[in-house]
């Protein structure tokens, strides 16, 4: 626990004496009960550990509270300006049935991919990510000229398993 300096104010008494007045001032300034309360509390938190006589502490608290209000107002104006320039639009959530169908389809694809040989899976996924045939060939350890044929075979194997999954499901 932090030691309180010997000439530090009696924080409890200062809070009882100054908080109601500080809160009223801030409430009139902000027009918002919660914001006034937050700023008043933050001002008192910032007072902790300072050694100011009671009269100076009161003035210090009001000064800090006013500065906190101004800082908050500047921040709100800046955010408002930014949001006006590039408004945020929430993305539409898919309907629950659409989302359930999508998750089911993803599960079927994953199960089908797990059932085909690893090289086929790797090549199909790399093609899906936009890799060129020569890059796929290097990673898969095959001749570049054979990638097209191998991808076609991998696609047939995948579809055979996937179609079987869909018929079973």
BAFI-3210 file (N, C-alpha, C; in Angstrom, 3 decimals, decimal comma, padded with zeros to 6 digits):
// residues 169
n [1|2|3|4|5|6|7|8|9|10|11|12|13|14|15|16|17|18|19|20|21|22|23|24|25|26|27|28|29|30|31|32|33|34|35|36|37|38|39|40|41|42|43|44|45|46|47|48|49|50|51|52|53|54|55|56|57|58|59|60|61|62|63|64|65|66|67|68|69|70|71|72|73|74|75|76|77|78|79|80|81|82|83|84|85|86|87|88|89|90|91|92|93|94|95|96|97|98|99|100|101|102|103|104|105|106|107|108|109|110|111|112|113|114|115|116|117|118|119|120|121|122|123|124|125|126|127|128|129|130|131|132|133|134|135|136|137|138|139|140|141|142|143|144|145|146|147|148|149|150|151|152|153|154|155|156|157|158|159|160|161|162|163|164|165|166|167|168|169]
n.u [000,844|000,485|002,233|000,778|001,567|002,621|001,674|-000,493|-003,844|-006,864|-008,355|-010,882|-012,493|-012,186|-013,359|-016,018|-016,646|-016,122|-016,963|-019,892|-020,323|-018,501|-019,539|-022,093|-021,308|-020,011|-022,134|-023,847|-022,169|-021,741|-024,250|-024,923|-025,487|-023,997|-021,547|-020,666|-020,295|-018,269|-016,121|-015,760|-014,997|-012,629|-011,102|-010,715|-009,281|-006,918|-005,982|-005,048|-002,203|-001,059|000,113|-001,618|-002,868|-006,180|-007,758|-006,370|-006,509|-009,224|-009,555|-007,703|-008,919|-011,275|-010,087|-008,728|-010,930|-012,342|-010,489|-010,428|-013,035|-012,920|-010,951|-012,295|-014,453|-013,130|-012,155|-014,573|-015,613|-013,668|-013,957|-016,587|-016,303|-014,630|-016,294|-018,339|-017,050|-016,284|-018,603|-019,607|-020,937|-022,922|-022,482|-024,810|-026,291|-026,358|-029,328|-030,499|-031,048|-029,700|-027,077|-026,763|-026,951|-024,689|-022,619|-022,981|-022,402|-019,702|-018,661|-019,125|-017,450|-014,953|-014,853|-014,849|-012,440|-010,640|-010,751|-009,548|-006,411|-003,409|-001,702|-003,430|-005,314|-003,668|-002,835|-005,312|-006,167|-004,109|-004,458|-006,927|-006,195|-004,927|-002,402|000,159|000,637|003,340|004,277|002,690|003,589|006,266|005,924|004,396|006,086|006,142|006,234|006,006|004,453|002,615|000,774|-001,793|-003,187|-003,018|-004,448|-006,988|-007,620|-007,554|-009,669|-011,806|-011,698|-012,218|-014,837|-016,223|-016,124|-017,296|-019,856|-020,828|-020,885|-022,873|-025,088|-025,282|-025,754]
n.v [-001,170|002,234|004,830|007,619|010,993|013,053|015,685|015,565|016,026|015,299|012,862|011,613|013,496|015,663|014,612|014,280|016,977|018,335|016,799|016,825|019,479|019,608|017,590|018,682|020,957|019,725|018,250|020,245|021,301|019,175|018,061|015,478|012,874|010,459|010,945|013,212|012,136|010,237|011,920|013,441|011,449|010,540|012,834|012,941|010,594|011,273|013,112|011,686|010,935|013,381|016,268|018,666|021,627|021,920|024,074|024,612|022,099|021,836|023,802|022,740|020,280|021,146|022,404|020,278|018,645|020,277|020,378|017,656|017,386|019,102|017,789|015,398|016,399|017,355|014,952|013,612|015,310|014,963|012,229|012,262|013,816|012,136|009,896|011,009|011,586|009,029|007,000|004,377|001,313|-001,215|-004,644|-006,708|-009,310|-012,766|-014,663|-016,966|-019,593|-019,565|-019,221|-021,593|-023,484|-022,771|-023,369|-026,119|-026,905|-026,181|-027,972|-030,380|-030,069|-029,961|-032,535|-034,063|-033,203|-034,230|-036,900|-037,382|-038,026|-036,626|-035,058|-034,388|-032,856|-030,756|-029,611|-028,805|-026,931|-025,048|-024,174|-022,987|-020,825|-019,255|-019,865|-020,296|-022,713|-023,569|-022,952|-024,564|-027,013|-027,013|-027,054|-029,389|-031,212|-032,205|-032,523|-029,498|-029,580|-031,551|-030,677|-029,662|-031,979|-033,517|-031,869|-031,982|-034,669|-034,722|-033,033|-034,550|-036,746|-035,439|-034,431|-036,816|-037,925|-035,805|-035,588|-038,056|-037,656|-035,700|-037,090|-039,012|-037,433]
n.w [000,000|-000,736|000,865|002,449|002,086|004,872|004,957|003,328|002,141|004,004|002,522|002,626|003,989|002,256|-000,050|000,846|001,271|-001,180|-003,391|-003,884|-004,822|-006,969|-008,598|-009,220|-010,657|-012,845|-013,878|-014,754|-016,663|-018,472|-018,917|-018,592|-016,452|-015,898|-017,232|-015,863|-013,320|-013,853|-014,645|-012,324|-010,497|-011,730|-011,467|-008,685|-008,354|-009,631|-007,849|-005,716|-003,740|-004,066|-002,419|-001,337|000,142|001,599|000,432|-001,953|-003,060|-003,680|-005,713|-007,504|-008,129|-009,477|-011,650|-012,913|-013,483|-015,279|-017,360|-018,057|-018,997|-021,247|-022,771|-023,272|-024,762|-027,033|-028,028|-028,576|-030,578|-032,551|-033,101|-034,011|-036,309|-037,794|-038,068|-039,527|-041,888|-042,797|-042,466|-040,270|-041,088|-040,038|-040,782|-042,406|-040,691|-041,454|-042,018|-039,528|-040,541|-042,962|-042,102|-040,643|-042,706|-044,190|-042,356|-042,167|-044,806|-044,920|-043,042|-044,402|-046,640|-045,359|-044,217|-046,543|-047,709|-045,838|-046,419|-048,852|-050,596|-049,114|-050,781|-052,889|-051,486|-050,583|-053,029|-054,145|-052,241|-052,419|-055,047|-054,767|-053,201|-055,001|-056,025|-058,507|-061,154|-061,345|-058,807|-057,189|-058,117|-057,195|-054,373|-054,029|-055,074|-057,728|-061,328|-063,183|-065,532|-065,018|-063,211|-063,921|-064,769|-062,436|-060,676|-061,835|-061,446|-058,660|-058,118|-059,146|-057,360|-054,949|-055,443|-055,756|-053,192|-051,760|-052,927|-052,151|-049,391|-049,216|-050,112|-048,125|-045,913]
ca.u [000,000|001,252|002,198|000,222|002,434|002,096|000,952|-001,541|-005,173|-007,728|-009,095|-012,288|-013,165|-012,176|-014,361|-017,349|-016,871|-015,984|-017,602|-021,224|-020,190|-017,819|-020,487|-023,101|-020,625|-019,801|-023,431|-024,297|-021,257|-021,890|-025,646|-025,022|-025,211|-022,917|-020,289|-020,258|-019,814|-016,988|-015,080|-015,515|-014,223|-011,288|-010,396|-010,289|-008,226|-005,680|-005,538|-004,384|-000,746|-000,617|000,028|-002,123|-003,780|-007,592|-008,236|-005,727|-007,012|-010,537|-009,305|-007,012|-009,920|-012,128|-009,272|-008,524|-012,223|-012,626|-009,590|-010,904|-014,228|-012,472|-010,284|-013,347|-015,224|-012,302|-012,138|-015,892|-015,716|-012,779|-014,608|-017,764|-015,814|-014,150|-017,439|-019,088|-016,269|-016,374|-019,554|-019,542|-022,199|-022,833|-022,787|-026,046|-026,064|-027,170|-030,439|-030,020|-031,088|-028,637|-025,821|-026,710|-026,651|-023,292|-021,773|-023,121|-021,653|-018,275|-018,330|-019,084|-016,243|-013,805|-014,843|-014,443|-010,999|-009,895|-010,811|-008,756|-004,975|-002,847|-001,199|-004,605|-005,854|-002,717|-002,876|-006,602|-006,191|-003,184|-005,107|-007,985|-005,546|-004,392|-001,025|000,386|000,955|004,743|004,424|002,061|004,495|007,421|005,514|003,920|007,173|005,765|006,639|005,048|003,554|001,614|-000,110|-003,162|-003,775|-003,162|-005,549|-008,239|-007,875|-007,849|-011,021|-012,747|-011,716|-012,915|-016,265|-016,810|-016,307|-018,223|-021,203|-021,219|-021,208|-024,148|-026,156|-025,428|-026,223]
ca.v [000,000|003,449|005,682|008,940|012,005|013,584|016,923|015,308|016,348|014,202|012,571|011,338|014,765|016,446|014,022|014,641|018,417|018,875|016,000|017,283|020,704|019,261|016,845|019,619|021,759|018,893|017,879|021,415|021,465|018,091|017,716|014,024|012,408|009,471|011,577|014,074|011,248|009,676|012,954|013,776|010,357|010,560|013,970|012,539|009,583|011,978|013,863|010,778|011,003|014,780|016,932|020,024|022,065|021,766|025,113|024,384|020,821|022,098|024,490|021,787|019,320|021,789|022,640|018,976|018,204|021,089|019,907|016,337|017,632|019,658|016,716|014,489|017,071|017,355|013,578|013,332|016,054|014,322|010,972|012,605|014,253|010,947|009,055|011,691|011,434|007,620|006,392|002,940|000,646|-002,609|-005,624|-007,435|-010,685|-013,706|-015,293|-018,163|-020,789|-019,436|-019,467|-023,028|-024,189|-022,492|-024,159|-027,521|-027,090|-026,114|-029,249|-031,405|-029,850|-030,362|-034,001|-034,593|-032,934|-035,156|-038,265|-037,537|-038,047|-035,363|-034,271|-033,834|-031,805|-029,649|-028,973|-028,132|-025,749|-024,050|-023,586|-022,114|-019,619|-018,472|-020,201|-020,657|-024,132|-023,871|-022,877|-025,785|-028,107|-026,983|-027,471|-030,779|-032,086|-032,845|-031,776|-028,428|-029,978|-032,523|-030,076|-029,581|-033,326|-033,908|-031,088|-032,518|-035,931|-034,385|-032,467|-035,673|-037,503|-034,620|-034,394|-038,139|-038,037|-034,754|-035,983|-039,175|-037,058|-034,997|-038,094|-039,680|-036,432]
ca.w [000,000|-000,886|002,045|002,200|002,672|006,133|004,736|002,350|002,678|004,453|001,299|002,928|004,287|001,026|-000,929|001,383|001,151|-002,524|-004,441|-004,321|-005,586|-008,213|-009,423|-009,740|-011,676|-014,029|-014,434|-015,517|-017,791|-019,442|-019,177|-018,543|-015,094|-015,884|-017,633|-014,744|-012,262|-014,291|-014,610|-010,916|-009,899|-012,306|-010,862|-007,341|-008,492|-009,977|-006,669|-004,770|-003,705|-004,120|-001,122|-001,532|001,203|001,245|-000,495|-003,247|-003,591|-004,282|-006,968|-008,375|-008,594|-010,475|-012,847|-013,553|-014,011|-016,466|-018,423|-018,492|-019,818|-022,532|-023,519|-023,739|-025,814|-028,248|-028,524|-029,163|-031,843|-033,517|-033,497|-034,800|-037,613|-038,508|-038,418|-040,583|-043,121|-043,205|-041,530|-040,034|-041,389|-039,601|-041,813|-042,150|-040,262|-042,235|-041,306|-038,830|-041,376|-043,958|-041,380|-040,326|-043,950|-044,533|-041,450|-042,551|-046,055|-044,573|-042,403|-045,443|-047,434|-044,536|-044,127|-047,857|-047,867|-044,967|-046,953|-050,087|-050,280|-048,641|-051,902|-053,571|-050,613|-050,612|-054,344|-054,294|-051,373|-052,972|-056,221|-054,245|-052,686|-056,103|-056,408|-059,909|-061,320|-061,036|-057,348|-056,678|-058,475|-056,285|-053,025|-054,071|-055,523|-058,988|-062,520|-063,486|-066,615|-064,565|-062,205|-064,432|-064,735|-061,030|-060,105|-062,373|-060,735|-057,256|-058,115|-059,294|-056,095|-053,953|-055,749|-055,495|-051,738|-051,339|-053,339|-051,274|-048,078|-049,316|-050,239|-046,828|-044,919]
c.u [000,887|001,120|001,683|001,150|001,786|001,323|-000,141|-002,893|-005,881|-008,669|-010,575|-013,056|-013,253|-013,231|-015,757|-017,663|-016,964|-016,792|-018,983|-021,154|-019,547|-018,768|-021,535|-022,519|-020,485|-021,116|-023,997|-023,459|-021,527|-023,336|-025,895|-024,575|-024,007|-021,570|-019,771|-019,670|-018,435|-015,863|-014,748|-014,660|-012,798|-010,471|-009,890|-009,189|-006,893|-005,137|-004,745|-002,867|-000,206|-000,773|-000,321|-002,981|-005,219|-008,093|-007,654|-006,239|-008,360|-010,359|-008,657|-008,011|-010,818|-011,358|-009,072|-009,830|-012,580|-011,760|-010,005|-012,140|-013,824|-011,803|-011,309|-014,158|-014,436|-012,284|-013,463|-016,059|-014,861|-013,404|-015,812|-017,366|-015,350|-015,305|-018,287|-018,382|-016,364|-017,304|-019,409|-020,920|-022,074|-023,188|-024,056|-025,698|-026,922|-028,285|-029,934|-030,026|-029,994|-027,285|-025,675|-026,371|-025,199|-022,353|-021,818|-022,317|-020,149|-017,832|-018,219|-017,818|-015,024|-013,712|-014,379|-012,952|-010,154|-009,817|-010,025|-007,277|-004,436|-002,368|-002,353|-005,173|-004,973|-002,805|-004,190|-006,655|-005,248|-003,792|-006,184|-007,412|-004,834|-002,951|-000,969|000,803|002,399|004,996|003,836|002,987|005,675|007,044|005,118|005,000|006,830|006,264|005,588|004,046|002,458|000,597|-001,556|-003,869|-004,019|-004,296|-006,902|-008,610|-008,266|-009,267|-012,055|-012,850|-012,501|-014,421|-016,940|-017,081|-017,369|-019,661|-021,727|-021,592|-022,600|-025,304|-026,392|-026,065|-027,620]
c.v [001,230|004,304|007,062|009,963|012,635|014,877|016,790|015,633|015,091|013,913|012,318|012,632|015,629|015,927|014,416|016,119|018,885|018,105|016,517|018,531|020,437|018,524|017,778|020,468|020,960|018,492|019,028|021,593|020,436|017,835|016,223|013,535|011,478|010,083|012,478|013,239|010,673|010,701|013,327|012,690|010,341|011,704|013,610|011,487|010,262|012,795|012,978|010,885|012,420|015,403|018,400|020,398|022,007|022,784|024,908|023,098|021,023|022,758|023,554|020,795|019,928|022,035|021,343|018,497|018,974|020,641|018,537|016,481|018,131|018,593|015,749|015,092|017,094|015,966|013,235|014,041|015,403|013,016|011,239|013,022|013,057|010,055|009,695|011,508|010,011|006,895|004,876|002,362|-000,800|-003,550|-006,371|-008,865|-011,619|-014,280|-016,587|-019,423|-020,757|-019,746|-020,957|-023,847|-023,996|-023,322|-025,642|-027,812|-027,073|-027,425|-030,365|-031,283|-030,311|-031,883|-034,619|-034,376|-033,887|-036,560|-038,450|-037,525|-036,641|-034,480|-033,636|-032,652|-030,556|-028,886|-028,211|-026,847|-024,656|-023,385|-022,600|-020,796|-018,820|-018,756|-020,581|-022,127|-024,440|-023,807|-024,127|-026,971|-028,164|-027,497|-028,945|-031,751|-032,854|-031,975|-030,711|-028,802|-030,928|-031,932|-030,038|-030,920|-033,768|-033,144|-031,609|-033,808|-035,660|-033,835|-033,572|-036,477|-036,739|-034,643|-035,725|-038,300|-037,044|-035,112|-037,139|-038,653|-036,410|-035,979|-038,792|-038,743|-036,108]
c.w [000,000|000,374|001,645|002,837|003,899|005,941|003,669|002,971|003,173|003,284|001,558|003,177|003,036|000,055|-000,467|001,141|-000,301|-003,570|-004,840|-005,205|-006,950|-009,156|-010,033|-010,871|-012,973|-014,684|-015,255|-016,774|-018,886|-019,841|-019,096|-017,158|-015,039|-016,232|-016,506|-013,617|-012,616|-014,186|-013,173|-010,253|-010,426|-011,723|-009,474|-007,400|-008,782|-008,810|-005,711|-004,879|-003,803|-002,740|-001,349|-000,338|000,701|000,255|-001,886|-003,884|-004,275|-005,640|-007,981|-008,959|-009,674|-011,768|-013,622|-014,185|-015,282|-017,635|-018,944|-019,377|-021,203|-023,397|-024,092|-024,861|-027,114|-028,874|-029,197|-030,507|-032,928|-034,017|-034,389|-036,209|-038,443|-038,945|-039,510|-041,920|-043,661|-042,229|-041,449|-040,287|-040,947|-040,735|-041,418|-041,760|-041,096|-041,364|-040,657|-039,695|-042,435|-043,307|-041,040|-041,574|-044,355|-043,658|-041,806|-043,817|-045,791|-043,922|-043,440|-046,285|-046,644|-044,418|-045,431|-048,072|-047,019|-045,553|-048,250|-049,716|-049,955|-049,790|-052,680|-052,776|-050,688|-051,941|-054,552|-053,463|-051,882|-054,211|-055,775|-053,711|-053,765|-056,490|-057,883|-059,975|-060,955|-059,522|-056,698|-056,931|-057,509|-054,899|-053,003|-054,520|-056,782|-060,139|-062,836|-064,566|-066,170|-063,594|-062,675|-064,347|-063,298|-060,344|-060,586|-061,658|-059,279|-057,145|-058,248|-058,005|-055,026|-054,189|-055,490|-053,999|-051,264|-051,714|-052,504|-049,892|-048,129|-049,405|-048,913|-045,814|-045,151]
res [x|x|x|x|x|x|x|x|x|x|x|x|x|x|x|x|x|x|x|x|x|x|x|x|x|x|x|x|x|x|x|x|x|x|x|x|x|x|x|x|x|x|x|x|x|x|x|x|x|x|x|x|x|x|x|x|x|x|x|x|x|x|x|x|x|x|x|x|x|x|x|x|x|x|x|x|x|x|x|x|x|x|x|x|x|x|x|x|x|x|x|x|x|x|x|x|x|x|x|x|x|x|x|x|x|x|x|x|x|x|x|x|x|x|x|x|x|x|x|x|x|x|x|x|x|x|x|x|x|x|x|x|x|x|x|x|x|x|x|x|x|x|x|x|x|x|x|x|x|x|x|x|x|x|x|x|x|x|x|x|x|x|x|x|x|x|x|x|x]
***
